Amino acid sequence: MSKKKIVIALGGNALGNTLEEQMQAVKTTSKAIVDMIEENCEVVIVHGNGPQVGMINNAMNEYHDNHKETSLIPLSVCGAMSQAYIGYDLQNALREECINRNVDIKNVSTIITQVLVDKNDKAFQNPTKPIGQFMTKEKAEEAKKEKNWDIVEDSGRGYRRVVASPIPIDIIELDAINALSASGDLVICCGGGGIPVINENNHLKGVPAVIDKDSAACLLAKKINADMLIILTAVEKVAINFGKPDVKWIDKMNIQEANKYCEEGQFAPGSMLPKVKAAMDFANSKDGRVALITLLEKAREAVKGTTGTIITK
């Protein structure tokens, strides 16, 4: 019986917010992933990096502020650091879980992944993704002048840097991902949506941006010809009228139904909307492809079709 090829997009709840939380969270996450491997699935893993890249970015900026002779570390480099830092913990937890359960996996490998974006993407003209610490107005003006940052006032809480969130168009290390996966490795890649790069005369130049992790997972799933994209989040199913007395949990929806709910504003722009849009994109990309949104701990049941929200063409 042939294996079902799936791409798993891990939400922030799968990794925690601190080093201690991450060490504990990856153990729970690994159990859910190995559950899917035991259901005869070939798995490739994508993860978020919000708290981790923010922590690294803050530390690097603080070091530069206190040591002006040092270079300011670009956000793209901080993204690369976060991929390795998260991958290291995930690799070890997954390896241990596989060995403990006698699951036959050759290796667990993290690929530091660059994701190509268009330098003319309109997102660069309208950066909206907050990153880093809150600042006073004086600090914000200083950062804008010295570091050339885009700054916004954030809901009365202070000032923050904002960066673009461009659309991913290609995955640079795709051949390596395919080769390792085909050889029997469990592959972790496109961490945090990937390191955003633009192509300038064959030079891949990192840009100050954050790619949506679910969009990158969708692109990867299409590129490796996956059967299923599974987006793991903090709820078991997608809902309409969420938080209201007449809330309705959805078992299954097609592209037309999902579009209708999106147009009605049923999904929050900062949380469920990008997940639903990535799921729609993948399901609509080829006949037979299915996307699934569910709770991390319910992954095995979702693969069996007993829970979660299924999105089909």
C-alpha positions as CSV (number, residue, x, y, z in Angstrom):
1,M,0.0,0.0,0.0
2,S,1.5,3.3,-1.1
3,K,2.1,6.0,1.5
4,K,0.1,9.2,1.6
5,K,2.4,12.2,1.1
6,I,1.5,15.0,3.5
7,V,2.9,18.4,4.4
8,I,2.3,19.4,8.0
9,A,2.2,23.1,9.0
10,L,2.8,23.5,12.7
11,G,1.3,26.5,14.5
12,G,2.8,28.4,17.3
13,N,1.1,26.3,19.9
14,A,3.3,23.4,18.7
15,L,6.5,25.2,19.8
16,G,5.8,27.4,22.8
17,N,7.1,30.9,23.5
18,T,10.3,30.3,25.5
19,L,13.2,27.8,25.5
20,E,11.7,25.9,28.3
21,E,8.2,25.8,26.7
22,Q,9.7,24.7,23.4
23,M,11.6,21.8,25.0
24,Q,8.3,20.6,26.4
25,A,6.1,21.4,23.4
26,V,8.2,19.6,20.8
27,K,7.7,16.3,22.8
28,T,3.9,16.7,22.4
29,T,4.3,17.8,18.8
30,S,6.5,14.8,18.0
31,K,4.0,12.4,19.3
32,A,1.3,13.8,17.0
33,I,3.7,13.7,14.0
34,V,4.8,10.1,14.6
35,D,1.1,9.2,15.0
36,M,0.7,10.3,11.4
37,I,3.7,8.4,10.3
38,E,2.2,5.3,11.9
39,E,-0.9,5.9,9.7
40,N,1.3,5.2,6.6
41,C,2.1,8.8,5.8
42,E,5.2,10.2,4.3
43,V,5.6,13.5,6.2
44,V,7.4,16.8,5.5
45,I,7.2,19.4,8.3
46,V,6.9,23.2,8.1
47,H,6.8,25.3,11.3
48,G,6.2,28.8,12.5
49,N,8.9,30.9,14.3
50,G,7.2,34.0,15.6
51,P,8.4,34.0,19.2
52,Q,11.8,32.5,18.4
53,V,12.8,34.9,15.6
54,G,11.5,37.8,17.7
55,M,13.7,36.8,20.6
56,I,16.7,36.4,18.4
57,N,16.0,39.7,16.6
58,N,15.6,41.6,19.9
59,A,18.8,40.1,21.2
60,M,20.8,41.1,18.1
61,N,19.4,44.6,18.1
62,E,20.1,45.1,21.8
63,Y,23.7,43.9,21.3
64,H,24.2,46.3,18.4
65,D,22.7,49.2,20.4
66,N,25.2,48.6,23.2
67,H,28.1,47.9,20.8
68,K,27.8,50.4,18.0
69,E,31.0,49.1,16.4
70,T,29.2,45.9,15.4
71,S,27.1,45.3,12.4
72,L,23.3,45.3,12.6
73,I,22.2,41.7,12.0
74,P,19.5,41.5,9.2
75,L,16.1,39.9,9.9
76,S,16.8,37.3,7.2
77,V,19.9,36.1,9.2
78,C,17.7,36.0,12.4
79,G,15.3,33.8,10.4
80,A,18.1,31.4,9.5
81,M,19.1,31.2,13.1
82,S,15.5,30.4,14.2
83,Q,15.2,27.6,11.6
84,A,18.3,25.9,13.0
85,Y,17.4,26.5,16.7
86,I,13.8,25.1,16.3
87,G,15.0,22.3,13.9
88,Y,17.6,21.2,16.5
89,D,14.9,20.7,19.2
90,L,12.4,19.1,16.8
91,Q,15.0,16.8,15.3
92,N,16.0,15.4,18.6
93,A,12.4,15.0,19.9
94,L,11.2,13.3,16.7
95,R,14.2,11.0,16.6
96,E,13.6,9.9,20.2
97,E,9.9,9.4,19.6
98,C,10.5,7.3,16.5
99,I,13.1,5.1,18.3
100,N,10.8,4.6,21.4
101,R,8.0,3.5,19.1
102,N,10.1,1.4,16.7
103,V,9.1,3.6,13.8
104,D,11.4,3.1,10.9
105,I,12.8,6.5,9.9
106,K,16.3,6.8,8.4
107,N,17.1,10.2,9.8
108,V,15.5,13.5,10.9
109,S,16.9,16.4,8.9
110,T,16.5,20.2,9.1
111,I,17.1,22.1,5.9
112,I,17.8,25.8,6.2
113,T,15.4,26.9,3.5
114,Q,15.4,30.0,1.4
115,V,12.1,31.0,-0.2
116,L,12.0,33.3,-3.3
117,V,9.8,36.3,-3.3
118,D,9.3,39.0,-5.9
119,K,11.1,42.3,-5.2
120,N,8.2,44.1,-6.8
121,D,5.6,42.4,-4.6
122,K,3.2,45.1,-3.4
123,A,3.7,44.0,0.2
124,F,7.0,45.8,0.2
125,Q,5.2,49.1,-0.4
126,N,2.9,48.5,2.5
127,P,4.7,46.6,5.3
128,T,2.2,45.5,8.0
129,K,3.8,42.6,9.9
130,P,4.9,43.8,13.4
131,I,8.2,42.4,14.8
132,G,10.3,43.1,17.8
133,Q,9.9,45.1,20.9
134,F,7.6,48.0,21.7
135,M,9.5,51.4,21.6
136,T,8.9,54.9,22.9
137,K,8.3,57.5,20.2
138,E,11.8,58.8,20.7
139,K,13.4,55.3,20.3
140,A,11.2,54.7,17.3
141,E,12.3,57.9,15.5
142,E,15.9,57.0,16.3
143,A,15.5,53.5,14.9
144,K,13.8,54.8,11.8
145,K,16.6,57.2,11.1
146,E,19.6,55.0,12.0
147,K,18.3,51.6,10.8
148,N,15.9,52.7,8.1
149,W,13.0,50.8,9.6
150,D,9.3,51.2,8.9
151,I,7.6,52.0,12.2
152,V,4.0,52.1,13.3
153,E,2.1,53.1,16.4
154,D,0.5,49.9,17.8
155,S,-2.9,50.3,19.5
156,G,-1.7,52.8,22.1
157,R,0.9,50.3,23.4
158,G,3.9,51.9,21.8
159,Y,5.8,51.9,18.5
160,R,7.0,48.8,16.6
161,R,8.9,47.9,13.5
162,V,6.8,46.5,10.7
163,V,8.0,44.4,7.7
164,A,6.4,43.2,4.5
165,S,4.7,39.8,4.2
166,P,5.3,38.9,0.5
167,I,3.8,36.0,-1.4
168,P,6.3,33.0,-1.7
169,I,6.9,32.0,-5.3
170,D,9.6,29.3,-5.2
171,I,11.6,27.2,-2.8
172,I,15.4,27.3,-3.4
173,E,16.3,24.0,-1.7
174,L,13.4,22.0,-3.2
175,D,15.6,19.4,-4.8
176,A,17.3,18.7,-1.4
177,I,14.0,18.4,0.3
178,N,12.7,15.9,-2.3
179,A,16.0,13.9,-2.2
180,L,16.1,13.5,1.5
181,S,12.4,12.7,1.8
182,A,12.6,10.1,-1.0
183,S,15.6,8.5,0.8
184,G,13.5,7.9,3.9
185,D,14.4,11.0,6.0
186,L,11.8,12.9,8.0
187,V,12.4,16.5,6.7
188,I,11.9,19.8,8.5
189,C,12.0,22.8,6.2
190,C,10.7,26.2,5.3
191,G,10.8,27.2,9.0
192,G,9.0,30.4,9.7
193,G,7.8,30.5,6.1
194,G,11.4,30.3,4.9
195,I,14.1,32.9,4.6
196,P,12.7,35.5,2.2
197,V,15.2,36.2,-0.7
198,I,15.2,38.0,-4.0
199,N,17.3,37.0,-7.0
200,E,19.7,39.8,-8.1
201,N,22.0,38.6,-10.9
202,N,22.1,35.0,-9.5
203,H,22.8,36.4,-6.0
204,L,20.1,35.4,-3.5
205,K,19.7,38.5,-1.3
206,G,17.8,38.3,2.0
207,V,15.1,40.9,2.5
208,P,13.5,42.3,5.6
209,A,10.2,40.4,5.4
210,V,8.2,37.6,7.0
211,I,6.5,35.0,4.8
212,D,3.3,33.5,6.0
213,K,4.1,30.0,7.2
214,D,0.9,28.5,5.9
215,S,1.4,30.0,2.4
216,A,4.9,28.6,2.3
217,A,3.6,25.2,3.4
218,C,1.0,25.3,0.6
219,L,3.6,26.2,-2.0
220,L,5.8,23.3,-0.7
221,A,2.9,20.9,-0.8
222,K,2.2,21.8,-4.4
223,K,5.9,21.6,-5.4
224,I,6.5,18.1,-3.9
225,N,3.1,16.9,-5.2
226,A,1.7,16.1,-1.8
227,D,-1.7,14.4,-1.4
228,M,-2.6,16.4,1.6
229,L,-1.8,19.7,3.4
230,I,-2.5,19.5,7.1
231,I,-2.5,22.8,9.1
232,L,-2.3,22.2,12.8
233,T,-3.6,24.9,15.0
234,A,-5.2,25.6,18.4
235,V,-8.7,24.5,17.5
236,E,-10.1,21.1,16.5
237,K,-12.3,22.5,13.6
238,V,-12.9,25.7,11.7
239,A,-15.9,27.6,12.9
240,I,-18.3,30.2,11.6
241,N,-19.8,32.7,14.0
242,F,-16.9,31.9,16.3
243,G,-17.3,33.1,19.8
244,K,-21.1,33.6,19.4
245,P,-24.0,31.6,20.8
246,D,-24.8,30.3,17.3
247,V,-21.2,29.1,16.6
248,K,-21.1,26.3,14.0
249,W,-18.1,23.9,13.7
250,I,-17.4,22.8,10.1
251,D,-16.6,19.2,9.2
252,K,-16.1,19.8,5.5
253,M,-16.3,22.7,3.0
254,N,-15.5,23.1,-0.7
255,I,-13.8,26.1,-2.3
256,Q,-17.1,27.8,-3.1
257,E,-18.3,27.5,0.5
258,A,-15.0,28.6,1.9
259,N,-14.9,31.7,-0.4
260,K,-18.4,32.7,0.8
261,Y,-17.3,32.5,4.5
262,C,-14.2,34.5,3.7
263,E,-16.3,37.2,2.0
264,E,-18.6,37.3,5.0
265,G,-15.5,38.0,7.2
266,Q,-16.0,34.8,9.2
267,F,-12.3,34.2,9.7
268,A,-9.9,36.5,11.6
269,P,-7.2,38.1,9.4
270,G,-4.5,37.5,11.9
271,S,-5.3,33.8,12.7
272,M,-7.7,31.6,10.8
273,L,-8.0,33.5,7.5
274,P,-4.5,32.8,6.2
275,K,-4.9,29.1,7.2
276,V,-8.2,28.8,5.3
277,K,-6.8,30.6,2.3
278,A,-3.7,28.4,2.2
279,A,-6.0,25.3,2.5
280,M,-8.2,26.6,-0.4
281,D,-5.2,27.3,-2.6
282,F,-3.8,23.8,-2.1
283,A,-7.2,22.0,-2.5
284,N,-7.9,24.0,-5.7
285,S,-4.4,23.3,-7.3
286,K,-5.1,19.8,-8.5
287,D,-7.9,17.3,-8.6
288,G,-7.8,14.9,-5.6
289,R,-5.8,17.2,-3.3
290,V,-7.2,17.7,0.1
291,A,-6.4,20.2,2.9
292,L,-7.2,19.7,6.6
293,I,-7.2,22.1,9.5
294,T,-7.3,20.6,13.0
295,L,-5.9,20.6,16.5
296,L,-2.3,19.3,17.0
297,E,-3.4,16.6,19.5
298,K,-6.1,15.4,17.0
299,A,-3.8,14.8,14.1
300,R,-4.1,11.0,14.0
301,E,-7.9,11.1,14.1
302,A,-8.0,13.8,11.5
303,V,-5.9,11.7,9.1
304,K,-8.4,8.9,9.6
305,G,-11.2,11.4,8.7
306,T,-12.9,11.4,12.1
307,T,-12.3,15.0,13.0
308,G,-11.0,18.4,11.8
309,T,-12.2,20.5,8.9
310,I,-11.6,19.1,5.4
311,I,-11.3,21.5,2.5
312,T,-11.8,20.1,-1.0
313,K,-12.1,21.4,-4.5
